[in-house]
Amino acid sequence: MRDFVAANPGFSLSLGILLMALLTALVVAVHDVFYQRSHAVQHNFPVIGHLRYLLEGIGPELRQYWVATDKEELPFNRSERSWVYASAKGQNNNFGFGTSEQIYGTGYPILKHAAFPFPDGTATVLRGDPSLLPCLKVIGASHGRRLPWRPMSVVNVSAMSFGSLGKNAVTAINRGCTLASAYHNTGEGGFSPHHDHGAEVVWQLGTGYFGARGPDSEFSMDVVARKVAQHPAIRAIEIKLSQGAKPGKGGILPGAKVTEEIAAIRGVAVGKTVHSPNFHSQFSDVDGLIDFVEAIAERTGLPVGIKSAVGELAFWETLARRMSERGQGPDYIQIDGGEGGTGAAPLAFSDHVSLPLKIGFARVYQVFQHAGVSRDVVWIGSGKLGFPDRAAVAFAMGCDMIAIAREAMLSVGCIQAQKCHTGHCPVGVATHHRWLQAGLDVDDKSTRVARYIRQLRGELLTLAHAAGYEHPAQFTSTDVEFSTGVNRFQTLADIMGYRADDLGFTTLADYDGTPEPAADSAAVPQTSSTALHPSS
Ligand SMILES: Cc1cc2nc3c(=O)[nH]c(=O)nc-3n(C[C@H](O)[C@H](O)[C@H](O)COP(=O)(O)O)c2cc1C
């Protein structure tokens, strides 16, 4: 035998491998048929039945890379992802040969250009950045806040916590926002050191009040005041009522994920499972919400906004009415569409709870118009708006700004693996895994985030110029038409039944920075919109 092996080494090795493989197959077959009871496929087709699970496991990758067409996948198809990637990398993001969309298809939007566009060459350039587009309203001015704030970018990064995203991703996004003069929303996981790399920050308070809890684990106004005083980057506070992907659903952070760092940031105990309830402990009706907003604004001086998805309308009718009667309430409202993203949610919630953005936003905005308080609020839209055409439609509907989450993730390297809920994000974005995160280069990716935001603003601006405007918030609901059937197009105004408020835009140069609040502003809450806009 030894002589045979010495004389035929190649043949002997192959034979050995073959025998090992046969033996392994035999063991697996015996296990499949006689020992395992949970998989019928494996029992009935021993050994080869395993292929089913292998193919199922790599199915998403196979479909994404080989099978799906450019316009097929959701939430973002390949064309959309490619546009974000190319924009983020500073590559050519144009498409050749004309549209590949079904432009007669029902629901297809068309932006109407002007015969005489706004000449690109005469556009005002603020702070050396030709894409810089400030918000036309000042957040908190209408309610006389001590520290009103005009965000210098109408495109900002929506709430995503350090927790659902890893530290490298959060840091890269924050630094990218700094470069692009955009603001960064902390998400409900609290303000972390990774949110403190120069960008203006909106600190979100969800039902867990993370980072705002006292020693008794309850909400503490003293803690909020202290944190705001320590961190000048925080320019506004957001009370999260709900998000489009899982409204009315609380959350659980398993004890295993509550590391020392996360525990310190959130103000919770290390290693202990943390529950965020599906309701706020600090208020349970509209007046309670307004009282809470006013108490935070009074204590911190900051503007306070709310974020919500849209379900039943009675809440919004009462909120608008009470805001009008009291002259108080949220300084901004972010409406999140049901198409919005999340780190993890039950499918029924993601797919079926809360209205899509265009429907939900239109309903709420009209309620506020009828109550006469729509101008007192800064309107933010979110839900797959990180593309110039969609952002333009949002502005035409009355949004003053848009907030983007998953598109910002794409710009930081997300490949839409849709594994955020597993902790095994392969590109190190939505994970705390050290090895996976090590692949995310913060310097490179922060530049990409900034490029993407600038590119999005720049194209939005180009669209505005094509329609004859200097700022995209000048888009009106008659500038947009939707296909409503065979050879039928109707304006957004006809379909939605309203026109967004005319903000009386003057010239871009008038909106550079936050104007000084009036000396007596805190004493006189305003119900009119006069303080929101320099020219009104
Ligand atoms: C990974 C991830 C985490 C999120 N975390 C929060 C959160 O903490 N609070 C919140 O209000 N929304 C959260 N969202 C929702 C986003 O802020 C945003 O409203 C929604 O995804 C719509 O924007 P998009 O379509 O541009 O992603 C999260 C979304 C994602 C994808």
The ligand as a Gaussian input file, in Angstrom:
#p B3LYP/6-31G(d) Opt

LIG

0 1
 C      -31.201000      51.912000      10.026000
 C      -32.289000      52.895000      10.301000
 C      -32.483000      53.377000      11.586000
 C      -33.501000      54.301000      11.846000
 N      -33.656000      54.792000      13.112000
 C      -34.601000      55.714000      13.369000
 C      -34.726000      56.303000      14.652000
 O      -33.963000      56.025000      15.578000
 N      -35.715000      57.221000      14.833000
 C      -36.562000      57.604000      13.827000
 O      -37.407000      58.454000      14.035000
 N      -36.440000      57.083000      12.595000
 C      -35.485000      56.159000      12.332000
 N      -35.347000      55.669000      11.064000
 C      -36.221000      56.197000       9.994000
 C      -35.519000      57.306000       9.196000
 O      -35.130000      58.374000      10.028000
 C      -36.389000      57.877000       8.066000
 O      -37.473000      58.570000       8.635000
 C      -36.949000      56.849000       7.115000
 O      -36.030000      55.834000       6.836000
 C      -37.345000      57.513000       5.777000
 O      -36.231000      58.024000       5.113000
 P      -35.518000      57.243000       3.889000
 O      -36.621000      56.733000       3.010000
 O      -34.702000      58.303000       3.242000
 O      -34.740000      56.132000       4.467000
 C      -34.352000      54.737000      10.792000
 C      -34.144000      54.248000       9.500000
 C      -33.131000      53.346000       9.247000
 C      -32.935000      52.864000       7.832000

